[in-house]
Amino acid sequence: MAIALTHLDLFAYIGTFSGAQFVIPRTSNVSAGAVPPFDPKTSYGGVLSDADSFNSKVRLLWMGAGTAELDMSESLRVNVEKLRAANIKVTQYHSPGTAHEWQTWRWCLNKFAPLLFQS
């Protein structure tokens, strides 16, 4: 996400599988406030602050996580709500019963790949 969102001249299809959501897990030893909460207007250098511009450049923003990776799955749900409230087009997927593991990423890739490069 950090690379693709700062190079929209190179990436029009962006997918994240279990990651890049600015979340501090409840089980983390990282102090609260060390990572800023996700805000579409300011996160990633503000690239999401202008929905019309972003949506005209990005043909697919796809985000997935496994339902068994509780913090990441909840973060995905919350952050997608924030993106949609900011009028950013985004597709989300929750892989049923999988955690931060190969099965999650396999299902994410299976759902993401067919959407690439469609007109």
C-alpha positions as CSV (number, residue, x, y, z in Angstrom):
1,M,0.0,0.0,0.0
2,A,2.7,2.4,0.9
3,I,4.5,1.9,-2.4
4,A,1.4,1.7,-4.7
5,L,-0.4,4.7,-3.1
6,T,2.6,6.9,-3.5
7,H,3.0,5.9,-7.2
8,L,-0.4,6.1,-8.7
9,D,1.2,6.8,-12.0
10,L,2.5,3.2,-12.0
11,F,-0.3,1.3,-10.2
12,A,-4.0,1.2,-11.1
13,Y,-4.7,-2.1,-9.4
14,I,-3.9,-2.3,-5.7
15,G,-4.5,-5.2,-3.4
16,T,-3.6,-5.9,0.2
17,F,-3.9,-9.4,1.7
18,S,-3.9,-9.2,5.6
19,G,-1.9,-6.0,5.8
20,A,-1.3,-2.3,5.5
21,Q,-4.1,-1.0,7.7
22,F,-2.5,1.1,10.4
23,V,-3.7,-1.1,13.2
24,I,-2.2,-1.7,16.6
25,P,-3.4,-5.2,17.7
26,R,-4.8,-5.6,21.2
27,T,-2.0,-8.1,21.9
28,S,0.8,-5.8,20.7
29,N,3.5,-4.4,23.0
30,V,3.6,-1.2,20.9
31,S,2.4,1.7,22.9
32,A,-0.9,3.3,21.9
33,G,-0.4,6.2,19.6
34,A,2.8,4.9,18.1
35,V,0.9,4.3,14.8
36,P,-1.6,6.9,13.8
37,P,-5.2,5.8,13.2
38,F,-6.1,5.4,9.6
39,D,-7.7,8.6,8.1
40,P,-8.4,8.7,4.4
41,K,-7.8,12.5,4.4
42,T,-4.2,12.3,5.8
43,S,-2.9,8.7,5.7
44,Y,-0.6,7.7,2.9
45,G,0.3,11.3,2.3
46,G,-3.3,12.4,1.7
47,V,-3.6,10.5,-1.6
48,L,-7.1,9.4,-0.6
49,S,-8.3,12.9,0.3
50,D,-9.6,13.6,-3.2
51,A,-12.0,10.8,-4.0
52,D,-12.6,11.8,-7.6
53,S,-8.9,12.0,-8.4
54,F,-8.1,8.8,-6.7
55,N,-11.0,6.9,-8.2
56,S,-10.1,8.1,-11.7
57,K,-6.5,6.8,-11.3
58,V,-7.2,3.5,-9.4
59,R,-9.2,1.0,-11.2
60,L,-9.3,-1.5,-8.3
61,L,-8.5,-1.0,-4.6
62,W,-9.0,-4.4,-3.0
63,M,-8.5,-5.3,0.6
64,G,-8.8,-8.7,2.3
65,A,-8.2,-10.4,5.6
66,G,-9.1,-13.7,7.4
67,T,-11.9,-13.7,9.9
68,A,-9.8,-15.5,12.4
69,E,-7.2,-12.7,12.4
70,L,-9.5,-10.7,14.6
71,D,-7.7,-7.4,14.8
72,M,-6.9,-7.3,11.1
73,S,-10.4,-8.4,10.1
74,E,-12.0,-5.7,12.3
75,S,-9.5,-3.1,11.1
76,L,-10.4,-4.0,7.5
77,R,-14.1,-3.6,8.3
78,V,-13.6,-0.2,10.0
79,N,-11.2,1.2,7.4
80,V,-13.4,0.1,4.5
81,E,-16.2,2.0,6.1
82,K,-14.0,5.1,6.4
83,L,-13.0,4.8,2.7
84,R,-16.5,4.4,1.6
85,A,-17.6,7.4,3.7
86,A,-14.9,9.3,1.8
87,N,-16.4,8.1,-1.5
88,I,-13.3,5.9,-2.3
89,K,-14.2,2.9,-4.3
90,V,-13.0,-0.2,-2.5
91,T,-13.6,-3.9,-2.6
92,Q,-13.3,-5.9,0.7
93,Y,-13.1,-9.6,1.3
94,H,-13.1,-11.6,4.5
95,S,-11.7,-15.1,4.2
96,P,-14.0,-17.3,6.4
97,G,-12.2,-19.0,9.3
98,T,-8.6,-18.3,8.2
99,A,-5.9,-16.4,10.1
100,H,-2.7,-14.6,9.1
101,E,-1.6,-17.5,7.0
102,W,-1.2,-18.9,3.5
103,Q,-4.9,-20.0,3.3
104,T,-6.0,-16.4,3.7
105,W,-3.7,-15.1,1.1
106,R,-4.6,-18.0,-1.2
107,W,-8.3,-17.1,-1.0
108,C,-7.5,-13.4,-1.3
109,L,-5.5,-14.0,-4.5
110,N,-8.2,-16.2,-5.8
111,K,-10.8,-13.4,-5.5
112,F,-8.4,-10.6,-6.5
113,A,-6.7,-12.0,-9.6
114,P,-9.8,-12.3,-11.8
115,L,-10.6,-8.6,-11.3
116,L,-7.3,-7.5,-12.7
117,F,-7.2,-5.6,-16.0
118,Q,-10.9,-5.7,-16.7
119,S,-12.3,-2.9,-18.8
